């Protein structure tokens, strides 16, 4: 994947197969004296007419929605700023990395890099132009990772909230619209993919509804594809994940379904009261303080409380003491002693209780909840994948803001 704050959408990459069957685009006669003349100056970097022509032709072959010439101008300006940011940070990518990126990019269209290069060459797009497009995406990924990865964290609460939404632990309701484009054969698939790419650019519920009335095969077509409010947990697991990634006003990427292509539009989303989810495991730590509920023991517990924010911090507190003073468990709810389970039920991750004792009241239990793991369906994402999804979304948001800052500060001149 070649991430970028403004990437060519994946749906367009899937259409790269069309390059092989597209009518050859014979290059128009060029005035050699103007071919490499600057067309746009971005700070001190020039974008030539040749680069604009190459990118426009490539985006036309990818069937990018909108005006390919305007999109080419926009992409090349942004790429100049991205590469300058990389240069300032001392970041560069190797030719091997670019080649690997080209292979990955081509694979989404069912090709290898050599096949894509050959197909593009038939229409006058050079391998170098494709390589520079891929290089900019890889470089920006390195820039945003270096700049923002250390600033982005995903807490247990973040994962818990997202997991509860997917598993039905929170009463999240969504108001969706749908379009189903039927596909009858291979030739029809290309036409429907192009149509899906257009629909995915819909900027309002009304625009999406017009597409639905005209093209959708779903029963909801007559009412503009509009569905009623429904619980997120009632959606099929793959669709839950798609919906969870949409904000109101956004359209999903085209989704392959049996016999067609689907798109959904998020009209609204609501989160109500949280119901108690089922947990597969509860993780907690117990640090044992001699003295029971004596003033001295409670004073020590207060001191420990001031030193720790997570269960991991307790290892520092217990350092140098016998191993048995600190225990950490991850147990199914049914396996947790009743008195500890009752205390844990009152806690959020990172909170503590000092109401329990052991050894006939002679030992105070400093009890800390580390986290809870909800029961997940097999089709739902793993905790690791969900964490990566949330982290990448946050990095993407920061990267978008950074790019807008670079654009606002740039000096862009068209001679």
Helices and strands as residue ranges (DSSP letters): H 10-13, G 14-20, H 32-35, E 38-42, E 45-48, H 49-61, H 68-88, H 95-107, H 113-121, H 127-148, G 149-151, H 156-167, E 170-182, H 186-199, H 205-215, G 221-223, E 230-231, G 232-234, H 237-244, E 255-257, E 260-274, E 279-290, H 295-307, H 313-317, G 323-325, E 326-331, G 333-335, H 338-344, E 352-358, E 363-374, H 383-409, E 412-413
